[in-house]
Amino acid sequence: MKARSLLREESNRHAVMLKDLLKNAGLLVILLGVIILSIVVLTGTQTNTQLSLSLGLIVLGLLAHIVINKMVD
């Protein structure tokens, strides 16, 4: 019985940790877009592809953050 209880607690802990990671997935995508945009601006090699990629990641991350947080809560 005690082993089953410990296993259930461990399972719940993993579920909470994955839920928190999922909630922050959109923010991580936004951060990736901002990092790419920063590198592009600082190096001065601005092409439409690089700017479009960073904008796409930022918008996708924002939408993902909104949708995921509505689903998880």
Buried (B, 14 or more C-beta within 10 A) or exposed (E): EEEEEEEEEEEEEEEEEEEEEBBEEBBEBBBBBBEBBEEBEEEEEEEEEBBEBBEEBBEBBBEBBEEBEEEEE
